Amino acid sequence: MAVKLTVTLSSNNNGINFNAEIDNENKNEDIEETLIQCLLAACLGELNRLKKESHDGDS
């Protein structure tokens, strides 16, 4: 079984652009759902870190 996850995260003046592709050749929905949840959690964590870093720089 192979699962390939490709993530592109970039930012510009308009905000943060996010793109994810999951190549799940066995069509295992449980694995795909778990990857999506982990990816979302990681992105939210990174966004919170960037937000905190931005506010810390304002002080």
Phi and psi in radians as a Rosetta constraint file:
Dihedral C 1 N 2 CA 2 C 2 CIRCULARHARMONIC -2.329 0.35
Dihedral N 2 CA 2 C 2 N 3 CIRCULARHARMONIC 2.384 0.35
Dihedral C 2 N 3 CA 3 C 3 CIRCULARHARMONIC -2.258 0.35
Dihedral N 3 CA 3 C 3 N 4 CIRCULARHARMONIC 2.217 0.35
Dihedral C 3 N 4 CA 4 C 4 CIRCULARHARMONIC -2.006 0.35
Dihedral N 4 CA 4 C 4 N 5 CIRCULARHARMONIC 2.248 0.35
Dihedral C 4 N 5 CA 5 C 5 CIRCULARHARMONIC -2.091 0.35
Dihedral N 5 CA 5 C 5 N 6 CIRCULARHARMONIC 2.139 0.35
Dihedral C 5 N 6 CA 6 C 6 CIRCULARHARMONIC -2.041 0.35
Dihedral N 6 CA 6 C 6 N 7 CIRCULARHARMONIC 2.182 0.35
Dihedral C 6 N 7 CA 7 C 7 CIRCULARHARMONIC -2.188 0.35
Dihedral N 7 CA 7 C 7 N 8 CIRCULARHARMONIC 2.350 0.35
Dihedral C 7 N 8 CA 8 C 8 CIRCULARHARMONIC -2.153 0.35
Dihedral N 8 CA 8 C 8 N 9 CIRCULARHARMONIC 2.147 0.35
Dihedral C 8 N 9 CA 9 C 9 CIRCULARHARMONIC -2.246 0.35
Dihedral N 9 CA 9 C 9 N 10 CIRCULARHARMONIC 2.075 0.35
Dihedral C 9 N 10 CA 10 C 10 CIRCULARHARMONIC -2.419 0.35
Dihedral N 10 CA 10 C 10 N 11 CIRCULARHARMONIC 2.720 0.35
Dihedral C 10 N 11 CA 11 C 11 CIRCULARHARMONIC -2.248 0.35
Dihedral N 11 CA 11 C 11 N 12 CIRCULARHARMONIC 2.673 0.35
Dihedral C 11 N 12 CA 12 C 12 CIRCULARHARMONIC -2.649 0.35
Dihedral N 12 CA 12 C 12 N 13 CIRCULARHARMONIC -2.953 0.35
Dihedral C 12 N 13 CA 13 C 13 CIRCULARHARMONIC -1.125 0.35
Dihedral N 13 CA 13 C 13 N 14 CIRCULARHARMONIC -0.358 0.35
Dihedral C 13 N 14 CA 14 C 14 CIRCULARHARMONIC -1.567 0.35
Dihedral N 14 CA 14 C 14 N 15 CIRCULARHARMONIC -0.037 0.35
Dihedral C 14 N 15 CA 15 C 15 CIRCULARHARMONIC 2.181 0.35
Dihedral N 15 CA 15 C 15 N 16 CIRCULARHARMONIC -2.731 0.35
Dihedral C 15 N 16 CA 16 C 16 CIRCULARHARMONIC -1.926 0.35
Dihedral N 16 CA 16 C 16 N 17 CIRCULARHARMONIC 2.241 0.35
Dihedral C 16 N 17 CA 17 C 17 CIRCULARHARMONIC -1.716 0.35
Dihedral N 17 CA 17 C 17 N 18 CIRCULARHARMONIC 2.356 0.35
Dihedral C 17 N 18 CA 18 C 18 CIRCULARHARMONIC -2.269 0.35
Dihedral N 18 CA 18 C 18 N 19 CIRCULARHARMONIC 2.303 0.35
Dihedral C 18 N 19 CA 19 C 19 CIRCULARHARMONIC -2.443 0.35
Dihedral N 19 CA 19 C 19 N 20 CIRCULARHARMONIC 2.302 0.35
Dihedral C 19 N 20 CA 20 C 20 CIRCULARHARMONIC -2.357 0.35
Dihedral N 20 CA 20 C 20 N 21 CIRCULARHARMONIC 2.423 0.35
Dihedral C 20 N 21 CA 21 C 21 CIRCULARHARMONIC -2.213 0.35
Dihedral N 21 CA 21 C 21 N 22 CIRCULARHARMONIC 2.295 0.35
Dihedral C 21 N 22 CA 22 C 22 CIRCULARHARMONIC -1.994 0.35
Dihedral N 22 CA 22 C 22 N 23 CIRCULARHARMONIC 2.058 0.35
Dihedral C 22 N 23 CA 23 C 23 CIRCULARHARMONIC -1.730 0.35
Dihedral N 23 CA 23 C 23 N 24 CIRCULARHARMONIC 1.725 0.35
Dihedral C 23 N 24 CA 24 C 24 CIRCULARHARMONIC -2.005 0.35
Dihedral N 24 CA 24 C 24 N 25 CIRCULARHARMONIC 1.435 0.35
Dihedral C 24 N 25 CA 25 C 25 CIRCULARHARMONIC -1.094 0.35
Dihedral N 25 CA 25 C 25 N 26 CIRCULARHARMONIC -0.419 0.35
Dihedral C 25 N 26 CA 26 C 26 CIRCULARHARMONIC -1.619 0.35
Dihedral N 26 CA 26 C 26 N 27 CIRCULARHARMONIC -0.004 0.35
Dihedral C 26 N 27 CA 27 C 27 CIRCULARHARMONIC 0.954 0.35
Dihedral N 27 CA 27 C 27 N 28 CIRCULARHARMONIC 0.754 0.35
Dihedral C 27 N 28 CA 28 C 28 CIRCULARHARMONIC -1.481 0.35
Dihedral N 28 CA 28 C 28 N 29 CIRCULARHARMONIC 1.824 0.35
Dihedral C 28 N 29 CA 29 C 29 CIRCULARHARMONIC -1.153 0.35
Dihedral N 29 CA 29 C 29 N 30 CIRCULARHARMONIC -0.576 0.35
Dihedral C 29 N 30 CA 30 C 30 CIRCULARHARMONIC -1.122 0.35
Dihedral N 30 CA 30 C 30 N 31 CIRCULARHARMONIC -0.761 0.35
Dihedral C 30 N 31 CA 31 C 31 CIRCULARHARMONIC -1.143 0.35
Dihedral N 31 CA 31 C 31 N 32 CIRCULARHARMONIC -0.770 0.35
Dihedral C 31 N 32 CA 32 C 32 CIRCULARHARMONIC -1.084 0.35
Dihedral N 32 CA 32 C 32 N 33 CIRCULARHARMONIC -0.761 0.35
Dihedral C 32 N 33 CA 33 C 33 CIRCULARHARMONIC -1.106 0.35
Dihedral N 33 CA 33 C 33 N 34 CIRCULARHARMONIC -0.730 0.35
Dihedral C 33 N 34 CA 34 C 34 CIRCULARHARMONIC -1.119 0.35
Dihedral N 34 CA 34 C 34 N 35 CIRCULARHARMONIC -0.750 0.35
Dihedral C 34 N 35 CA 35 C 35 CIRCULARHARMONIC -1.075 0.35
Dihedral N 35 CA 35 C 35 N 36 CIRCULARHARMONIC -0.746 0.35
Dihedral C 35 N 36 CA 36 C 36 CIRCULARHARMONIC -1.093 0.35
Dihedral N 36 CA 36 C 36 N 37 CIRCULARHARMONIC -0.760 0.35
Dihedral C 36 N 37 CA 37 C 37 CIRCULARHARMONIC -1.126 0.35
Dihedral N 37 CA 37 C 37 N 38 CIRCULARHARMONIC -0.758 0.35
Dihedral C 37 N 38 CA 38 C 38 CIRCULARHARMONIC -1.133 0.35
Dihedral N 38 CA 38 C 38 N 39 CIRCULARHARMONIC -0.721 0.35
Dihedral C 38 N 39 CA 39 C 39 CIRCULARHARMONIC -1.121 0.35
Dihedral N 39 CA 39 C 39 N 40 CIRCULARHARMONIC -0.764 0.35
Dihedral C 39 N 40 CA 40 C 40 CIRCULARHARMONIC -1.096 0.35
Dihedral N 40 CA 40 C 40 N 41 CIRCULARHARMONIC -0.760 0.35
Dihedral C 40 N 41 CA 41 C 41 CIRCULARHARMONIC -1.085 0.35
Dihedral N 41 CA 41 C 41 N 42 CIRCULARHARMONIC -0.732 0.35
Dihedral C 41 N 42 CA 42 C 42 CIRCULARHARMONIC -1.137 0.35
Dihedral N 42 CA 42 C 42 N 43 CIRCULARHARMONIC -0.726 0.35
Dihedral C 42 N 43 CA 43 C 43 CIRCULARHARMONIC -1.167 0.35
Dihedral N 43 CA 43 C 43 N 44 CIRCULARHARMONIC -0.724 0.35
Dihedral C 43 N 44 CA 44 C 44 CIRCULARHARMONIC -1.120 0.35
Dihedral N 44 CA 44 C 44 N 45 CIRCULARHARMONIC -0.683 0.35
Dihedral C 44 N 45 CA 45 C 45 CIRCULARHARMONIC -1.089 0.35
Dihedral N 45 CA 45 C 45 N 46 CIRCULARHARMONIC -0.750 0.35
Dihedral C 45 N 46 CA 46 C 46 CIRCULARHARMONIC -1.166 0.35
Dihedral N 46 CA 46 C 46 N 47 CIRCULARHARMONIC -0.710 0.35
Dihedral C 46 N 47 CA 47 C 47 CIRCULARHARMONIC -1.099 0.35
Dihedral N 47 CA 47 C 47 N 48 CIRCULARHARMONIC -0.721 0.35
Dihedral C 47 N 48 CA 48 C 48 CIRCULARHARMONIC -1.121 0.35
Dihedral N 48 CA 48 C 48 N 49 CIRCULARHARMONIC -0.681 0.35
Dihedral C 48 N 49 CA 49 C 49 CIRCULARHARMONIC -1.113 0.35
Dihedral N 49 CA 49 C 49 N 50 CIRCULARHARMONIC -0.789 0.35
Dihedral C 49 N 50 CA 50 C 50 CIRCULARHARMONIC -1.111 0.35
Dihedral N 50 CA 50 C 50 N 51 CIRCULARHARMONIC -0.688 0.35
Dihedral C 50 N 51 CA 51 C 51 CIRCULARHARMONIC -1.102 0.35
Dihedral N 51 CA 51 C 51 N 52 CIRCULARHARMONIC -0.786 0.35
Dihedral C 51 N 52 CA 52 C 52 CIRCULARHARMONIC -1.128 0.35
Dihedral N 52 CA 52 C 52 N 53 CIRCULARHARMONIC -0.734 0.35
Dihedral C 52 N 53 CA 53 C 53 CIRCULARHARMONIC -1.075 0.35
Dihedral N 53 CA 53 C 53 N 54 CIRCULARHARMONIC -0.698 0.35
Dihedral C 53 N 54 CA 54 C 54 CIRCULARHARMONIC -1.150 0.35
Dihedral N 54 CA 54 C 54 N 55 CIRCULARHARMONIC -0.754 0.35
Dihedral C 54 N 55 CA 55 C 55 CIRCULARHARMONIC -1.207 0.35
Dihedral N 55 CA 55 C 55 N 56 CIRCULARHARMONIC -0.635 0.35
Dihedral C 55 N 56 CA 56 C 56 CIRCULARHARMONIC -1.122 0.35
Dihedral N 56 CA 56 C 56 N 57 CIRCULARHARMONIC -0.576 0.35
Dihedral C 56 N 57 CA 57 C 57 CIRCULARHARMONIC -1.269 0.35
Dihedral N 57 CA 57 C 57 N 58 CIRCULARHARMONIC -0.361 0.35
Dihedral C 57 N 58 CA 58 C 58 CIRCULARHARMONIC -1.328 0.35
Dihedral N 58 CA 58 C 58 N 59 CIRCULARHARMONIC -0.349 0.35
